[in-house]
Amino acid sequence: MTRSFSLLATDGSARRGRIETAHGGVETPAFMPVGTVGTVKAMRPADVAATGAQIVLANTYHLMLRPGPERVARLGGLHRFMAWPGPILTDSGGFQVMSLAKLREIGPRGVVFRSHLDGTRYELTPERSIEIQHLLDADITMALDECTPYPATPEVARQSMQLSLDWALRSKHAFAPRPGYTLFGIVQGSVYPELRRQSAEALVALGFDGYAVGGLAVGEGQETMLHMLEVTVPLLPADRPRYLMGVGRPHDLVEAVRRGIDLFDCVLPTRSGRTAQAFTRRGTVNLRNARHLDDPRPLDAECGCTACTRFSRAYLHHLARAGEILGAMLLTEHNLRYYGDLMAGLRQAIEQRRLGDFASEVAEGEARGDIAAA
């Protein structure tokens, strides 16, 4: 069992920590930009790092289909392949199999499916998922799980949770422990507290280097999501990192940190950047809106990114309306910088034991809204 997590400070249930990996450290709470196919869209690796990101996420399913994990391994591993020297977490591919693959068949052994790209038949088992992530040289490997559909009846959720537990055990047996590399188990159970408890307790008994909470932010609403965290997180070991998968709205991040979560990932900041949506300290701004046409102000006066320090809202609006690539690049950089600043602010607030005040400041800024700044 690799001990990679150091707890440095707490404020209530919130934690300030550090994860050590083979490719460097990660200060937590941390947000991981999503680099699905070995690239954070519209960003160069050095620019991703400049936003404050210390770790990125790549996807087993997509890299399995192309260019193929064996090819990536021959070329020196994913870090060298994508020129990202820092830590990489790879998800197991389970979610994408459920959401993208054609003609999938799920059984005790694993999942048989056809590629959404060309219809080629593949089989993804826990053993193959772990092998792919090993070939990619992921610092943090995720156990293969089934993404429980939502909504799901208690019985469907129970069967799905049990399948994920069976796959977690096989994932652990397939994983090759080595210094700087860790394996995370994933808690499932849909929106049912008792299933969440059973899943968490069984995974802890198996013993993983870290624990993820999966199957949330799939339509259940924030109140239910936070309740599931309140049920689940206290059951997880305090000396291991905790990762909430696929959650990315700023308010959700703050509230999840307050409940003891350390790691996050989501496509929201990068996808929003490509569709002219910008996150600011006064809420979300749509740069396609005509009110920005003659606006000489920066997007966010408190942000140090390229978009905010060198360009006006009017220019960003022009790029968005013209469909220029530079607009997607600038707004993606800005959104990741906003998330990086938010995480840095959360870390500092926990260290100073003023997380409640910081959370209120974030909420008040969003409540004032962007129009109030005009």
Secondary structure, DSSP 8 states (H G I E B T S, - for coil): ----EEEEEEETTEEEEEEEETTEEEEESEEE-B-TTSS-TT--HHHHHHTT---EEEEHHHHHHTT-HHHHHHTT-HHHHHT--S-EEEE-SHHHHHHH-EEEEE-SS-EEEE-TTT--EEEE-HHHHHHHHHHHT-SEEE-------SS--HHHHHHHHHHHHHHHHHHHHH---BTTBEEEEEE--TT-HHHHHHHHHHHHHH--SEEEE-S-SSSS-HHHHHHHHHHHGGGS-TTS-EEETT---HHHHHHHHHTT--EEE-SHHHHHHHTTEEEETTEEEETTSGGGTT--S-S-TT--SHHHHH--HHHHHHHHHHT-HHHHHHHHHHHHHHHHHHHHHHHHHHHTT-HHHHHHHHHHHHHH-SGGG-
